[in-house]
Every structure is written in structure tokens, then in C-alpha cells.
Amino acid sequence: MKLIIVACLVAMALAAPRPQDDVSILTDERVDQGDGNFNYNFELSDGTAIDAAGTPGEEGAVNIQGSYRFTLPDGAVVQITYVADEAGFRPEGDTIPTPHPLPAHAIEQIKFAEEQRAAGVVFE
């Protein structure tokens, strides 16, 4: 899980614009209870921010819910929320690419295959 946090921080650092002026830290709050429970919140004067809360998960893992925000060179603000737990890293945001919908013929083939499976048809 620490790898996910580091990856998020690196992605933010690489995607953040390089302003001419110095960027100052507006918020730096960190709480680590030492048992897998933690919270942190960082915000910079250029609008970059990261916020996360962690709780103990299964088999020593840590479950995390959080978000991060940064500004693209064109001025657009990227906001990503995420959950990282036993089911993996699941980000959500308007800037995350989504797959194209399946074409109608593919949906028909899937439906036909499901009907055959339900009817007990087996191909060998």
C-alpha cells in the first residue's frame, strides 16, 4: 500500500506545472496511530493537494481512501478520488480514460453465449 501512496505522490509531482515563483505549503497535517490507522492532508499554494485516510486491512495490509488534485499546464484542474484495498487500486475522476462501449454485434454474441451456457451447451 505504501507503494501506491508513493506512486500517487510521484504522479502528482510529475504532472504539476513548474511555476516561476516558489510554491509554499499551506497545509501539512499528519496523524499516524501506529496500528494501521492514519490520516494525512497536504495542500500547496499552487492548488496541488493530497488527502488520505488509512485503516487496517486483511493480513497486515492497510486500506486507504483518499484524493489528490493538481493543475495541468493548460489550467485544467485534475481531481482523482481513490480506494486502495484488498480489491486493488480503484481511482475515479473525469480525466481517467474509459473504454469505448461494446458494439451491438458483440453484445448480441455475449447474450447468445450466455443463453447457450444456461441451456447447458458445452463445446469441446
N, C-alpha and C positions, 0 to 999 in steps of 0.2 A: 504494500500500500504506500510505503514511503516513496517507492519508485514513481507511482502515479502522481504524487504531490510534486516531486522534483520535475517530472515531465511537464506538468502544468505550469510550474514556475518558469521553466526554460522556454516553453512555448510563448508565455506572456512576454518574457524578456526579448525574445527574437522578433515578436510581432509588434512590439511597442515602437512608436515613432521616436526618432532621436531628436529631441528638441535642442535648440541652441542654448536655452537657459538651463540652469540647474533645476532638477526636479527635487522637490522636498517631500519628506514623509509627513503625511497628515495624521495617519492613524497607524499604530503598531500595537496591537493587543494580542497577547498570547497567554493561554492557560493550558497547562498540561498537568493532569492529576496523577500521572504515572501509572494508571491502571488501564490505559487504552482510551480513556475519555479525554478529549482535548477540544479546544476552540482556538482559532486564530483569525485575525482580521487585519488586513493591511490596506492602506489607501495612500496613493501618491497624488501630488498636486497636478499631474498631467491626466488624471482620471483613471489611471490603472488601479485596479482593486482586486483583492482575492479574499475570500471568506470561506471557512470550512469548519465543520464540527465532526469529531470522530467519536465512535463508541466501540466497545469491544465486540468482536465478531466471533465466528467459529474457529476453533483450533488455533487461537492466538492471533488471528487476523484482526484488522481494525476496519470497521465500516465507516465510510466518510460521505457526508453530504456537503456540498458547497457550491461556490460560483466564482467566476473570475470575469473581469471586464478590462478591455483595453481599447484604444483608439487606433484605427487604421490610418495609413498615410493620407487617404482621401477624406479623412474626418469622420468616417462612419464608426460608430461605437459597436463593438462586438461584446455580447453578454452571453456567457455559457453557464448553465447550471448543470450539476452532475451528481450522480450517486456512484460510489465505488464500494462494492461489497463482494460477497461470495459469487454473485452472478456476473461480476466483471465491472468494467468502467462504462457507464451509460451517460453520455453527455446529451444535453438538449439545448438548442439555440437556433435562431433564424438563419445563421450563417453556416450551419452544418449541412453539407450536401445530402440530399435524399435521393434514393433510387427512383428511376422512372417507373411509372405504373406498368404492370404487365399488359401486353396486347391481348385483345379479345380472344384470339385463337388459342393463346397459351392458357387463358383462364378456362376455356372450354375443354382443353386437353386435361387439365388438372381435375376438373369436375368429372369428366368421363372416367379417369383413372380411379378417383375416389368411389364412384358408383361401382366399378368393377371390383375393387377391393372389398366393398361392403357386400357384394354378391358372392364373394368367395373365389373369384377368378384368380388363379395363380399361374404365372408364366415361368417356365424353367428353361 
